[in-house]
Amino acid sequence: MDKNSKIYVAGHNGMVGSAIVRNLESKGYTNVFGKSSKELDLTRQIEVESFFESEKPEYVFLAAAKVGGIHANNTYPAEFIYNNLMIESNIIHASYKTGIKKLLFLGSSCIYPKHCEQPIKEDFLLTGLLEPTNEAYAIAKIAGIELIKFYRKQYNCDFISAMPTNLYGINDNFDLDTSHVLPALLRKFHEAKLSNSKEVVLWGTGKPKREFLYVDDLADACIFLMNNYSEMMHVNIGVGEDIEIGELANIIKRIVGFEGEIVNDLDKPDGTPRKLLDVNLLGSKGWTYTTNLEAGISKVYDWYLKSHL
């Protein structure tokens, strides 16, 4: 990408999209833009195609998606599969029709089978059954990967896919009904501290392991891939290390300064037992993460205190 290339970031107001915009602008890209959901409904094909025909972006980061944690995915599966299928299909097809130079589609590590060999390599996709609690979202993201693959194959489009691990960062969702585990815990511990509660409830056993990537590191990886990668295979983006949820809870407890106890609710689901990505493909291209977990959580908590109080 040239510094003055016209770059459209779909989902620019979300956690991932806003991080991509920040990273692009910090690197000196001067023609980066997005559209809010009120300005452009990405689930409507006619609106998306009209937008691409009039704006004619050269590069597209497809970071727009309906996202959420276990509870949200399990409660609203129809919304998760419909919205994500429509968003990705409309943007990918419009990008092909208007002849953009390159597109990066962002998926999710939940595309991989529930009981997957660890660490998870890119070619483990579609080798086993999915985790039931987020199956609808995963199927939509798998469809996006396949769209990218077949548009490359049939139309020779320079479209690529990246699969981030669990993300956290500035502009995250802290709604306890729809958020992912890290921001949900951060909010729980903060509110328990304010109310002088004696305990914070942790869903499940705390034994499942998860890998966490700071969203600004993801954004840096996306721009790296846009400039340095052009192959059929989707690329895992992660840190190559994971942590038990119970240990994560203790780190957040310490950062927030909560002095009570952590109590496990064993009636709640654990979800997938482990999701650790093999990041050797991305590493072989020359990229690695820079933000360690405690430093990243501290940054997010500082931002949360300033923006939510």
Secondary structure, 3 states (H helix, E strand, C coil): CCCCCCEEEECCCCHHHHHHHHHHHHCCCCCEECCCCCCCCCCCHHHHHHHHHHHCCCEEEECCCCCCCHHHHHHCHHHHHHHHHHHHHHHHHHHHHHCCCEEEEECCHHHCCCCCCCCECHHHCCCCCCCHHHHHHHHHHHHHHHHHHHHHHHHCCCEEEEEECEEECCCCCCCCCCCCHHHHHHHHHHHHHHCCCCEEEEECCCCCEECEEEHHHHHHHHHHHHHHCCCCCCEEECCCCCEEHHHHHHHHHHHHCCCCEEEEECCCCCCCCEECECCHHHHHHCCCCCCCHHHHHHHHHHHHHHHHC
